[in-house]
C-alpha cells in the first residue's frame, strides 16, 4: 500500500514537472509574440518568414495573426496553471498522508 502511494506521488510529481516545462515554453512564446507586436508598431514594412523564404506581408494581417496567437497562448497558460494547481494540491495531500503514515 505504501509503495503504491509513493509511486503515485512520483508519477504526479513527474506530471507536475512536465506541466511546468510546458508553461515555461508557452511563457517564452507569449513574450516573443508580445515583443513582435511592439516592434510591428515601429515600422511600415513587415516581412514574414515562411520556410526558407522571407515574404513582404500586410502589416494589419500580421498584427491580427499575432494578436490571435497571443490570445491563444494566454488561454493555454491559464489552463496549464489550473492543471498545475490541481496537480500540486494532489501531490501535497499525498505527501501529508505519507508523512502521517510514516510517523505511525
Residue, then its C-alpha position, 0 to 999 in steps of 0.5 A: x500500500x505504501x509503495x503504491x502511494x509513493x509511486x503515485x506521488x512520483x508519477x504526479x510529481x513527474x506530471x507536475x514537472x512536465x506541466x511546468x516545462x510546458x508553461x515555461x515554453x508557452x511563457x517564452x512564446x507569449x513574450x516573443x509574440x508580445x515583443x513582435x507586436x511592439x516592434x510591428x508598431x515601429x515600422x511600415x514594412x513587415x516581412x514574414x518568414x515562411x520556410x526558407x523564404x522571407x515574404x513582404x506581408x500586410x502589416x494589419x494581417x500580421x498584427x491580427x495573426x499575432x494578436x490571435x496567437x497571443x490570445x491563444x497562448x494566454x488561454x493555454x497558460x491559464x489552463x496549464x496553471x489550473x492543471x498545475x494547481x490541481x496537480x500540486x494540491x494532489x501531490x501535497x495531500x499525498x505527501x501529508x498522508x505519507x508523512x502521517x503514515x510514516x510517523x505511525 
